[in-house]
Structure formats: C-alpha cells, structure tokens
Amino acid sequence: MKPVGSIAPKTALILSGGGARAAYQVGVLLAIAKILPRGSQNPFPIICGTSAGAINAAAMAVGAGDFHRAVLQLARMWQGLRGESIYLADLPYLSKTAAHWLLALLCGGLGERNPRAFLDNAPLRALLSREVDFGQIERHIQSGALRAVAISALGYSSGQSVSFFQGAADLSVWSRAKRVGVRTELNVSHLMASSAIPLIFPAEHIHREYFGDGSVRQIAPLSPAIHLGARRVLVIGVAPRSDHGPTRLHSPSYPTLAQVTGQLFNSVFLDSLDTDLERMTRINRTLSYVPLAARLNGQLELHPIEVLTISPSKPLEKLTLSFSRDFPLGMRFLLGGLGAFRRQGSVVASYLLFSQAYLRQLIRLGYRDAMDKEAELSVFLTANSKASSVE
C-alpha cells in the first residue's frame, strides 16, 4: 500500500474477469450513469481491468471525457455481440482443431506446428481494433479526466502478473512478489493478452514474452489500483458473494468434465478477488485501531481503503440453461459432450456464451443489482465528487 499523504482520495474502478459474464459490469455502469447527473465528470480517474474486464476498462478509459456516452457505447457493443464476434467455432473449424490436437498427441508433439488453443479469437481482435481508439487515453490523461488505466496479464515465461499501465507522469512502476507494474502505451495486444483464457484462446506476444489471461496468478487484484494512488475503490464482480460459503450438496454421480473445468475457471477468475477483498477488510479493521496521528506521522505506512462491491444477486451460470441453443453448432456439440448444459456443469457455458439474449439478461441483472444499492452508490459517488473538488 502507499504511504499516507496529504492529497485527496482517488477513486478507482476495478473490473474483474469472467468472459461473457463481464456483460454484468455493463449493467452496473449503466446504473451509475443513471444515478449521476448528466454532464458529470468521469467518477473513476483510476480504472483497472483484467481479462474481459480489461476490455470494459479500456472502453471506459477511452471515453473518460464523457462518462455517460462511454457507458452507452459500451452497452451498444455488448448488446450486439454474438459468438462469432469473439471466436471462430463452427463445426468444420472445431473438427479441424480436434484433429490437430489428436495428431499432436499421437505424434508426441513432434510436429512443426503444435496446437496453441482450442479457439481462434481473431474476430475479437478485429472487433477491438474497430471499437477502441487507444489514442484517446493519453488525451484524457493530459486533460485530467483520467489519471491511469491498468490492464493485467500473466507472463508465461516469468510467471509474473504484469499490470501494464498508462497514466500521469508522476506515477511510478512497482515490483512485488510475482507481480509488477509496467508503464507502457496500451494497445489492442494488451487486451488480447489479458483476455486469453489458457488453452481456450492463444497467448499474445508483447515485447519479449507471451502473455495470457490476467486473472491467472493475480493474487492481489486490488493492488494495481492502490499502487496507482487509489484510496477508494468500486469493485464490480461477476459472481455472488456470500459470508456463509456455498451449500454442500450430496453428489451421487461423478462430476462431468464441464463441472471440473467450471471449478477451475472459478478458481482462476473469482477466488483471488474474494480473497483480496477479505484481506482488505481485515487490514482496514486493524488500521481502525491505530491512532490517526500515528499514521499521519509516518509511523505506519498504510492507510485504509474504502471499498464498495457490487456483485450478482444470483449465480450467473443458472441463466445459461435457457440459452444453450444460442451457441454455434460446433460449440454446442463440444460443450454438450463435456456436460456443460447440465445444471452442475453450466459454469463453463456462462463464461463462453456470447448470445445476445444472455448478454442482455446479464446487463439487466447488473442494472437492477446496482439500483438496489442506489443509496450506497449515491453516497460513494457524492463523496468522490467532493474529494475531486478539493483536489
């Protein structure tokens, strides 16, 4: 954490990963735009995103000069998505890919070009190149509408969680155990790297290393925002949070491959955020017992971080069961064979289902959940506006 200083608090928006689930975040942002008066300045000078959340983060950073317009444009993009907008997954392509994997296994990996991933996300690259004008980020930093934006990815050679950030000149890089912050000029490769789910999508080469999904080995998802100066954070998750833990049900049948893979996905995309939020709560509670004078005098180089979390009011995987036929035929065949359309295996489908009907349902849920917290959000945003005026 940063040392205590005299500057007014900075507010950060943290958008976690989760594939198609990230549509939920759009609904929350629409609610925030509804709560804020028209013409309000960007309420989040620091924006951090990982995996699919990185795409939303970049879109909000590009539109930092007009928050309402940026949210509406992001919603329009998500509402128009289809599976083919993200990856190639027709039956001929998947058949060819399966044959390639089988041949590589039978030949012991001796072929010249071994498989890199199950799906080709070239359509996503084309979409992002068309929709995201990265040149706007620096313009908003110079104007003061944006202080920093960070996109996290995993280095496959180093094993480090790397937060690529573009921000104000006074911000410093950082290095901690297995995680670093690197200043750069963001581009589409950073988004492709951050959203490259291992084995599902191919890794992205940036500088001297190949990178994959930023949620993998991201042991402290709140850390980039804090290193960039955040004192208050709004976290938009993509899974329900519970203080009581999941209910343990009797399982008479052996878990399907989809059920096992779903738990692996949840471990990658969800667990580290919940753990970091729990850690932050403990640190804040401990700091509340430390006299303010001691903290201000530099005797303790920590300060409390105000955290507001908005997460789904219901499990998103349960929503996928009604939309299984919206998958391309090839994906429907593959996921059906893995058991992804059974209730216990639907987690995998919830990450990969880029169906307009499903995405719009997630957006509506995000909007409702955020509006249910309208009072808390209003206080949070009002406090942010007052802090900005002090600066």
TORFIMI-586540 format. One record per residue (C-alpha): residue number from 0; x, y, z. Coordinates in pm, whole numbers, plus 50000, padded with zeros to 5 digits. Layout:
<nodes>
seq, px, py, pz
NUM, X, Y, Z
...
</nodes>
This chain:
<nodes>
seq, px, py, pz
0, 50000, 50000, 50000
1, 50102, 50360, 49951
2, 50225, 50584, 50232
3, 49975, 50822, 50386
4, 49985, 51157, 50209
5, 49807, 51489, 50204
6, 49635, 51454, 49866
7, 49261, 51399, 49840
8, 49146, 51040, 49785
9, 49148, 50899, 49435
10, 48866, 50667, 49330
11, 48929, 50354, 49126
12, 48702, 50127, 48929
13, 48807, 49760, 48935
14, 48658, 49530, 48672
15, 48730, 49160, 48719
16, 48748, 48889, 48454
17, 48489, 48636, 48352
18, 48439, 48607, 47976
19, 48078, 48667, 47879
20, 47996, 48733, 48245
21, 48157, 49077, 48208
22, 47832, 49194, 48047
23, 47704, 49218, 48405
24, 47952, 49500, 48465
25, 47796, 49698, 48181
26, 47459, 49690, 48356
27, 47618, 49827, 48675
28, 47787, 50106, 48479
29, 47453, 50193, 48316
30, 47302, 50229, 48664
31, 47587, 50457, 48772
32, 47530, 50670, 48464
33, 47163, 50687, 48561
34, 47248, 50797, 48917
35, 47500, 51062, 48813
36, 47370, 51396, 48681
37, 47404, 51439, 48306
38, 47734, 51601, 48218
39, 47912, 51476, 48531
40, 48286, 51429, 48506
41, 48436, 51080, 48498
42, 48386, 50947, 48855
43, 48673, 50697, 48823
44, 49009, 50863, 48750
45, 49177, 50525, 48801
46, 49046, 50227, 48603
47, 49180, 49872, 48633
48, 49064, 49571, 48436
49, 49151, 49206, 48397
50, 49051, 48954, 48130
51, 48711, 49051, 47984
52, 48700, 49326, 48246
53, 49008, 49472, 48076
54, 48800, 49530, 47762
55, 48542, 49721, 47963
56, 48818, 49913, 48142
57, 48980, 50019, 47816
58, 48646, 50130, 47673
59, 48576, 50344, 47981
60, 48927, 50494, 47970
61, 48891, 50580, 47602
62, 48559, 50754, 47681
63, 48673, 50920, 48005
64, 48591, 51264, 47865
65, 48218, 51182, 47859
66, 48121, 50912, 48110
67, 47756, 50879, 48003
68, 47844, 50846, 47636
69, 48120, 50594, 47709
70, 47880, 50371, 47904
71, 47616, 50385, 47631
72, 47870, 50297, 47362
73, 48000, 50007, 47570
74, 47645, 49880, 47623
75, 47576, 49905, 47250
76, 47886, 49697, 47174
77, 47794, 49423, 47422
78, 47431, 49408, 47316
79, 47541, 49347, 46957
80, 47784, 49065, 47034
81, 47745, 48713, 46905
82, 47967, 48409, 46942
83, 48120, 48471, 46601
84, 48212, 48825, 46716
85, 48455, 48671, 46964
86, 48585, 48341, 46828
87, 48572, 48102, 46533
88, 48373, 47800, 46645
89, 48182, 47649, 46355
90, 48177, 47272, 46320
91, 48438, 47248, 46040
92, 48683, 47464, 46236
93, 48638, 47268, 46560
94, 48670, 46938, 46372
95, 48997, 47055, 46220
96, 49123, 47175, 46558
97, 49029, 46848, 46728
98, 49212, 46652, 46459
99, 49517, 46877, 46504
100, 49522, 46816, 46881
101, 49476, 46441, 46836
102, 49757, 46423, 46579
103, 49991, 46621, 46805
104, 49919, 46383, 47095
105, 49970, 46072, 46884
106, 50298, 46209, 46744
107, 50428, 46308, 47087
108, 50432, 46677, 46998
109, 50697, 46628, 46728
110, 50510, 46825, 46463
111, 50637, 47163, 46340
112, 50321, 47347, 46448
113, 50165, 47210, 46763
114, 49820, 47332, 46877
115, 49811, 47663, 47062
116, 49446, 47685, 47168
117, 49104, 47533, 47111
118, 48950, 47853, 46972
119, 49070, 48126, 46739
120, 48988, 48472, 46877
121, 49082, 48664, 46562
122, 48726, 48809, 46542
123, 48776, 48964, 46888
124, 49094, 49136, 46772
125, 48912, 49281, 46473
126, 48626, 49399, 46697
127, 48856, 49571, 46947
128, 49066, 49731, 46674
129, 48747, 49877, 46533
130, 48577, 49982, 46857
131, 48859, 50103, 47086
132, 49052, 50419, 46992
133, 49356, 50385, 47220
134, 49486, 50726, 47116
135, 49214, 50886, 47328
136, 49364, 50751, 47651
137, 49665, 50984, 47653
138, 49445, 51279, 47560
139, 49225, 51218, 47864
140, 49529, 51177, 48089
141, 49662, 51512, 47972
142, 49324, 51679, 48024
143, 49293, 51541, 48378
144, 48978, 51338, 48305
145, 49180, 51021, 48365
146, 49474, 50956, 48595
147, 49561, 50599, 48498
148, 49431, 50282, 48339
149, 49585, 49941, 48408
150, 49544, 49612, 48222
151, 49678, 49294, 48386
152, 49810, 48983, 48213
153, 50014, 48672, 48304
154, 50365, 48629, 48163
155, 50401, 48265, 48061
156, 50782, 48272, 48084
157, 50828, 48476, 48402
158, 50514, 48355, 48581
159, 50455, 48716, 48688
160, 50126, 48902, 48699
161, 50209, 49214, 48497
162, 49993, 49527, 48523
163, 50051, 49732, 48210
164, 49950, 50087, 48291
165, 49927, 50418, 48112
166, 49893, 50720, 48335
167, 50011, 51052, 48473
168, 50384, 51124, 48464
169, 50423, 51118, 48844
170, 50313, 50756, 48876
171, 50586, 50501, 48945
172, 50631, 50140, 48841
173, 50628, 49877, 49117
174, 50764, 49533, 49188
175, 50630, 49285, 49440
176, 50645, 48907, 49472
177, 50517, 48761, 49144
178, 50357, 49092, 49037
179, 50491, 49407, 48874
180, 50358, 49730, 48730
181, 50498, 49836, 48392
182, 50440, 50173, 48229
183, 50352, 50149, 47860
184, 50128, 50283, 47588
185, 49831, 50050, 47580
186, 49709, 49890, 47258
187, 49493, 49603, 47139
188, 49763, 49344, 47218
189, 49729, 49416, 47590
190, 49356, 49345, 47576
191, 49408, 49029, 47373
192, 49669, 48909, 47623
193, 49460, 48988, 47931
194, 49157, 48802, 47792
195, 49344, 48497, 47655
196, 49194, 48221, 47870
197, 49460, 47945, 47891
198, 49412, 47665, 47637
199, 49088, 47827, 47515
200, 49248, 48128, 47340
201, 49607, 48169, 47212
202, 49867, 48367, 47408
203, 49969, 48714, 47291
204, 50329, 48819, 47234
205, 50418, 49156, 47390
206, 50777, 49279, 47385
207, 50984, 48968, 47471
208, 50726, 48742, 47634
209, 50398, 48561, 47565
210, 50108, 48660, 47789
211, 49779, 48501, 47883
212, 49471, 48577, 48087
213, 49539, 48828, 48364
214, 49320, 48650, 48616
215, 49568, 48362, 48637
216, 49808, 48406, 48932
217, 49666, 48751, 49007
218, 49695, 48707, 49381
219, 49610, 49072, 49463
220, 49352, 49213, 49217
221, 49313, 49535, 49421
222, 49688, 49601, 49423
223, 49726, 49781, 49084
224, 49464, 50040, 49179
225, 49631, 50104, 49515
226, 49975, 50139, 49357
227, 49825, 50393, 49119
228, 49706, 50601, 49413
229, 49353, 50481, 49485
230, 49208, 50545, 49829
231, 48855, 50442, 49739
232, 48758, 50157, 49507
233, 48440, 50034, 49345
234, 48471, 49665, 49263
235, 48228, 49509, 49016
236, 48242, 49131, 49047
237, 48083, 48864, 48831
238, 47983, 48612, 49098
239, 47763, 48635, 49408
240, 47945, 48695, 49737
241, 47836, 48510, 50049
242, 47956, 48535, 50406
243, 47835, 48183, 50477
244, 48007, 47995, 50195
245, 47849, 47757, 49942
246, 47598, 47490, 50040
247, 47745, 47140, 50027
248, 47506, 46912, 49840
249, 47504, 46534, 49819
250, 47660, 46431, 49485
251, 47570, 46074, 49388
252, 47722, 46092, 49039
253, 48079, 46151, 48927
254, 48147, 46516, 48821
255, 48143, 46584, 48448
256, 48441, 46737, 48270
257, 48243, 47060, 48242
258, 48182, 47064, 48618
259, 48552, 47016, 48692
260, 48652, 47276, 48433
261, 48395, 47516, 48574
262, 48552, 47493, 48918
263, 48893, 47558, 48762
264, 48751, 47865, 48587
265, 48601, 47989, 48912
266, 48933, 47939, 49085
267, 49108, 48148, 48821
268, 48851, 48425, 48778
269, 48679, 48459, 49113
270, 48871, 48328, 49413
271, 49161, 48576, 49416
272, 48924, 48874, 49415
273, 48721, 48739, 49706
274, 49041, 48663, 49897
275, 49184, 49009, 49834
276, 48861, 49178, 49942
277, 48865, 48971, 50260
278, 49228, 49072, 50320
279, 49143, 49438, 50262
280, 48859, 49419, 50515
281, 49097, 49278, 50777
282, 49360, 49546, 50711
283, 49100, 49823, 50733
284, 48971, 49681, 51058
285, 49322, 49664, 51202
286, 49400, 50021, 51093
287, 49086, 50145, 51263
288, 49259, 50070, 51597
289, 49569, 50271, 51504
290, 49557, 50640, 51607
291, 49527, 50874, 51310
292, 49820, 51082, 51435
293, 50046, 50776, 51421
294, 49950, 50706, 51062
295, 49990, 51069, 50953
296, 50331, 51096, 51121
297, 50457, 50812, 50907
298, 50489, 50559, 51185
299, 50275, 50321, 50979
300, 50299, 50334, 50601
301, 49946, 50211, 50548
302, 49612, 50381, 50506
303, 49256, 50248, 50497
304, 49096, 50186, 50159
305, 48723, 50245, 50125
306, 48571, 49958, 49926
307, 48226, 49924, 49774
308, 48146, 49596, 49600
309, 47862, 49520, 49362
310, 47815, 49160, 49257
311, 47538, 48946, 49107
312, 47238, 48872, 49324
313, 47208, 48526, 49168
314, 47451, 48272, 49015
315, 47505, 48368, 48651
316, 47552, 48007, 48540
317, 47186, 47937, 48616
318, 47088, 48185, 48346
319, 47268, 47993, 48071
320, 47042, 47686, 48073
321, 46772, 47867, 47874
322, 47017, 47978, 47603
323, 47218, 47665, 47524
324, 47088, 47660, 47166
325, 47234, 48006, 47110
326, 47582, 47855, 47092
327, 47719, 47789, 46741
328, 47657, 47430, 46638
329, 48021, 47331, 46685
330, 48039, 47474, 47036
331, 47702, 47320, 47123
332, 47835, 46980, 47017
333, 48162, 47022, 47209
334, 48017, 47165, 47531
335, 47728, 46923, 47528
336, 47974, 46636, 47521
337, 48152, 46782, 47824
338, 47826, 46811, 48017
339, 47813, 47192, 48013
340, 47437, 47203, 47960
341, 47360, 47014, 48277
342, 47291, 47216, 48588
343, 47617, 47118, 48763
344, 47828, 47188, 48454
345, 47681, 47516, 48336
346, 47960, 47730, 48481
347, 48174, 47678, 48170
348, 47887, 47785, 47946
349, 47842, 48105, 48147
350, 48195, 48215, 48053
351, 48172, 48136, 47681
352, 47808, 48210, 47591
353, 47816, 48529, 47383
354, 47447, 48521, 47300
355, 47261, 48849, 47262
356, 46971, 48728, 47474
357, 47201, 48601, 47752
358, 47421, 48912, 47749
359, 47122, 49142, 47767
360, 46988, 48945, 48061
361, 47321, 48990, 48239
362, 47313, 49364, 48166
363, 46961, 49391, 48307
364, 47065, 49200, 48619
365, 47366, 49426, 48670
366, 47147, 49734, 48634
367, 46891, 49604, 48886
368, 47155, 49499, 49138
369, 47324, 49839, 49118
370, 46996, 50026, 49150
371, 46918, 49817, 49458
372, 47233, 49978, 49602
373, 47144, 50324, 49473
374, 47170, 50483, 49818
375, 47518, 50340, 49879
376, 47632, 50429, 49528
377, 47500, 50783, 49561
378, 47695, 50836, 49884
379, 48006, 50683, 49729
380, 47985, 50897, 49415
381, 47898, 51213, 49605
382, 48198, 51166, 49834
383, 48413, 51118, 49525
384, 48282, 51441, 49373
385, 48364, 51633, 49694
386, 48714, 51485, 49703
387, 48772, 51584, 49341
388, 48671, 51943, 49414
389, 48926, 51956, 49698
390, 49199, 51847, 49460
</nodes>
